[in-house]
Amino acid sequence: MLEEVVSADAQENEDAKTYGRLKFPKLKEVNFENLRRFKSFTSSGVVSQTLFNQVNFPNMEESNVFHLDCIVKLLGKEMSITSLHKLTTMSLYDCVEFLTIAESDSIQLLHNLEKIYVVRCNALKVLFDFEGIKVTNDAEIDMLGRLTTLWMFSLPEVVNITKMVPKGIRVFQHLTKLIVLNCKSLKYLFSPSTANSLVALQVLHVSDCKSIEEIVGKEEKQEGTSEIEIVERMNLFPMLCDLLLVNLPRIQMFCSQNYYLSLHSTTSLTIRHCPMMKKFSPLY
């Protein structure tokens, strides 16, 4: 059973002590499969539970991770800004200990990410946790802005796609396709502020999520902003053309607040086995 990529005694290997990270400058695709005891890339004296914390892949474009049992998260807080800056596609399957993909400032490392597929990661709680991220000025910052496709299948413990996104940060502004299947702990998909960023969303499929009560949840109004001002600026999903809601036994509305859901571009609308859903929002 593979536990390390490079085995080195930290007391004898001066390079490991001096540099701390391995660098693979020519690798464009990295795949991990059935490495159930894999713990780290190098035995530099500390066992990391973060997959890419000890390594630099400056030209990696695709990463596929299957059945990796001893890793808790992908990205660490002390990684080089160039270590994953060309990564465009990420797949995570059957990683039973994963709790999150990225948190805090490490989310910025994924600024070129375009596609994410997350399947059967049974411990996963949050995909992107923004708590503690540093916002240094009043200008809006775009994060995960090139992401176009997000698939979430059979994630029984996930409760948030994003968490604690602070004022001044926009996410998912180029997301066009979101597929959510069998995520039984999710109560909603987006906060209103995050939903307001999804101006490019075209395909939204949600099915077999037994706890979902609404697609866009509630959000506490920010200081200095009235409820009326929040409502007036919310015109959700103007590009949505394909909406599917199937087998959602607890959903009552698409959104329970007075937000406008634009269906002018919608050519396919499917709602089945949603017995408690009577209307989209209080407005209509």
WORARA-V995988 format. One record per residue. SS is DSSP state (H for helix, E for strand, L for the rest). PHI is phi in whole degrees, 0 to 359 (999 if undefined). Layout:
ss = {SS	SS}
phi = {PHI	PHI}
//
This chain:
ss = {L	L	L	L	L	E	L	L	L	L	L	L	L	H	H	H	H	H	H	L	L	E	E	L	L	L	L	L	E	E	E	E	E	E	E	L	L	L	L	L	L	E	L	L	L	L	L	L	L	E	L	L	L	L	E	E	L	L	L	L	L	E	E	E	E	E	E	E	L	L	L	L	E	L	L	L	L	L	L	L	L	L	L	L	L	L	L	L	E	E	E	E	E	L	L	L	L	L	L	E	E	E	E	H	H	H	H	H	H	H	L	L	L	L	E	E	E	E	E	L	L	L	L	L	L	E	E	E	E	L	L	L	L	L	L	L	L	L	L	L	E	E	E	L	L	L	L	L	E	E	E	E	E	L	L	L	L	L	L	E	E	E	E	L	L	L	L	L	E	E	E	L	L	L	L	L	E	E	E	E	E	L	L	L	L	L	L	L	L	E	L	H	H	H	H	L	L	L	L	L	L	L	E	E	E	E	E	L	L	L	L	L	L	L	L	E	L	L	L	L	L	L	L	L	L	L	H	H	H	H	H	H	L	L	E	E	L	L	L	L	L	E	E	E	E	E	L	L	L	L	L	L	L	L	E	L	L	L	L	E	E	L	L	L	L	L	L	E	E	E	E	E	L	L	L	L	L	L	L	L	L	L	L	L}
phi = {999	289	247	218	272	237	264	209	281	300	281	257	262	294	297	297	288	281	258	76	234	271	231	238	287	254	290	251	224	233	237	240	216	56	254	288	246	296	242	194	283	213	272	271	108	230	275	264	262	249	299	258	286	251	214	235	240	294	240	290	252	219	225	236	237	233	54	251	264	251	250	263	211	274	244	261	278	247	277	294	296	262	291	226	287	255	294	244	227	224	235	231	231	56	259	286	256	301	253	202	278	207	220	53	293	292	298	295	293	259	289	255	294	246	221	228	234	236	223	53	261	290	260	300	256	220	286	227	255	271	300	91	291	267	247	261	215	275	289	289	247	267	230	53	284	258	293	249	225	224	247	230	237	52	242	292	254	292	242	217	282	237	223	58	286	282	301	103	242	252	230	63	289	244	293	250	224	230	240	234	226	57	248	281	259	292	259	204	268	226	283	302	295	291	301	293	276	274	283	254	298	246	235	227	240	228	211	56	244	286	258	296	255	199	281	252	276	273	215	294	291	282	301	87	240	280	298	297	297	297	298	295	267	263	234	278	53	293	256	296	242	222	240	229	233	224	57	239	292	250	290	250	214	294	210	271	266	276	261	270	259	277	245	295	265	284	249	225	228	233	227	221	55	237	294	264	275	250	201	283	204	300	282	196}
//
